[in-house]
Amino acid sequence: MAEGEVEKGEGMLATASLHHTSVVKREHDQASINNQEEWVMELNELIELIDASSTMFMSLTDKRFPAIN
């Protein structure tokens, strides 16, 4: 194999490696974004539950202890 062909093959291999690395990074980044979006949705649901619980608790304390307010 001629020296030029070896260099060309090495260059193609390097290009393919960079492309693969880029694709893997992009997939990892997308998975990370999806995971973050899932966490945000879970946290929003938790906040809604806490808010509803707080409202319910305040409603109960208003009825039992009207002088507090």
C-alpha positions as CSV (number, residue, x, y, z in Angstrom):
1,M,0.0,0.0,0.0
2,A,1.4,3.4,-0.9
3,E,2.1,6.0,1.7
4,G,-0.6,8.3,0.4
5,E,-3.2,5.6,0.6
6,V,-2.2,4.9,4.2
7,E,-2.5,8.6,5.1
8,K,-5.8,8.8,3.3
9,G,-7.1,5.7,5.2
10,E,-5.9,7.2,8.5
11,G,-7.7,10.5,7.6
12,M,-10.9,8.7,6.8
13,L,-10.7,6.7,10.0
14,A,-10.1,9.9,12.0
15,T,-13.1,11.5,10.3
16,A,-15.3,8.5,11.0
17,S,-14.1,8.5,14.6
18,L,-14.9,12.2,15.0
19,H,-18.3,11.7,13.4
20,H,-19.1,8.8,15.7
21,T,-18.0,10.8,18.8
22,S,-20.2,13.7,17.6
23,V,-23.2,11.4,17.2
24,V,-22.7,9.8,20.6
25,K,-22.3,13.2,22.3
26,R,-25.5,14.5,20.6
27,E,-27.4,11.4,21.7
28,H,-26.1,11.8,25.2
29,D,-27.0,15.5,25.3
30,Q,-30.5,14.6,24.0
31,A,-30.9,12.0,26.7
32,S,-29.7,14.4,29.3
33,I,-32.2,17.0,28.1
34,N,-35.0,14.4,28.2
35,N,-34.0,13.4,31.7
36,Q,-34.0,17.1,32.8
37,E,-37.5,17.6,31.3
38,E,-38.8,14.5,33.1
39,W,-37.4,15.8,36.4
40,V,-39.0,19.2,35.8
41,M,-42.4,17.6,35.2
42,E,-42.0,15.4,38.3
43,L,-41.0,18.5,40.4
44,N,-44.0,20.5,39.0
45,E,-46.3,17.6,40.1
46,L,-44.7,17.6,43.5
47,I,-45.1,21.4,43.8
48,E,-48.8,21.0,42.9
49,L,-49.3,18.3,45.5
50,I,-47.6,20.4,48.2
51,D,-49.7,23.4,47.3
52,A,-52.9,21.4,47.4
53,S,-51.9,19.9,50.7
54,S,-51.0,23.3,52.1
55,T,-54.3,24.7,51.0
56,M,-56.2,21.8,52.5
57,F,-54.3,22.1,55.8
58,M,-55.0,25.9,55.9
59,S,-58.6,25.2,55.3
60,L,-58.8,22.7,58.2
61,T,-56.9,25.0,60.6
62,D,-59.2,27.9,59.6
63,K,-62.2,25.9,60.7
64,R,-60.6,24.6,63.9
65,F,-58.7,27.7,65.0
66,P,-60.3,30.7,63.5
67,A,-58.5,33.1,65.9
68,I,-55.1,32.2,64.3
69,N,-56.0,34.2,61.2
